[in-house]
Amino acid sequence: MDVAVLAGVSLPTVDRWEDRYAAEGVAGLTDRSHAAPREQVPAWVAGRIVALTRQTPPASTGLSHWSSRQMAAYLKRQIGVTVSFKYVTMVWQQHGLKPHRQGTFKVSRDPAFAAKVADVVGLYLDPPGGAVVLSVDEKTQIQALDRTQPLLPLDFGVTEKRTHDYRRHGTTNLFAALNTSTGQVTADCYPQRAGTDFLRFLRKAIRPHAGREVHVVLDNLSTHDTPEVRAWLAANPNVTFHFTPIGSSWFNQIEIWFGIITRQSIRRGTFPSVAALIARIRAYVKTWNVQAKPFAWTASADEILAKVRLVQTNIKQLVDNNAK
């Protein structure tokens, strides 16, 4: 006790050092508080991990992408270096690498791509004074899916649970028009997606803006360019269509809204009928419009075209390399 008080340590510590002295004499009093330094992984190993991660895994591995454990196993098998999967993860974090993630892309082959980009971006960034810009499209074949057993609701400390299987109760087609200056959405559901349905919805979307110049941004779907639609446009010269480039529906702002309603309302919904699905969509649109805000479009036409040219250059290089 006296030794513990004088040294300012606990009794177990005193007992441990006494035991060492009894067993080894003075040699047992050597400071053992510091373990032998861990051998550091050579710097070139981290470089090799980064280089491998930025490439498709070799065909011999059968992998579509790297995982930290597969990378560690590959290093041990191919170059005889043993590292933990945690080390691989650390290297990835330091270099901002996420090999499990992937994206999508599609380069439009529209010969008028640049002109259409400039036209639509001009409407987004600098619309004509007093004009209304509507972004219009359809989200088709939305399924009314019902679970085979009742939903277990969200509760304190318990997540919502549902069965993995479901029943189909039919589909509906959502037509929507986004006012790019206010964020307000006009929407309706139709059992089909024919030219007559599109024209009926278009009349509904244009009606609140009677007497004003209206510019409609939409894609190149055949139902958007039927003889009936062209005749209606001729009779309504205040309405002008602006088509996005072929294969570039992502350019239409309403697609952003479709993604939002899908995540927030439709995907996790349980619908015993098509009528219940339509009621949910209408309720969501009503709530959206109460607090609607426009999307902030910031990309200029030049910036978009520069990125597309870069992608085209990269594709050409890959094709040329594969041809060699």
Secondary structure as UniProt FT lines:
FT   HELIX           2..7
FT   HELIX           11..24
FT   HELIX           25..29
FT   HELIX           43..53
FT   HELIX           59..61
FT   HELIX           68..79
FT   HELIX           85..94
FT   TURN            95..96
FT   TURN            99..100
FT   TURN            111..112
FT   HELIX           113..125
FT   TURN            129..130
FT   STRAND          132..147
FT   TURN            156..157
FT   STRAND          166..179
FT   TURN            180..182
FT   STRAND          185..190
FT   HELIX           195..206
FT   HELIX           207..209
FT   TURN            210..211
FT   STRAND          214..218
FT   HELIX           222..224
FT   HELIX           227..235
FT   TURN            237..238
FT   STRAND          239..243
FT   TURN            246..247
FT   HELIX           249..251
FT   HELIX           254..261
FT   HELIX           262..266
FT   TURN            267..268
FT   HELIX           274..290
FT   HELIX           301..323
//
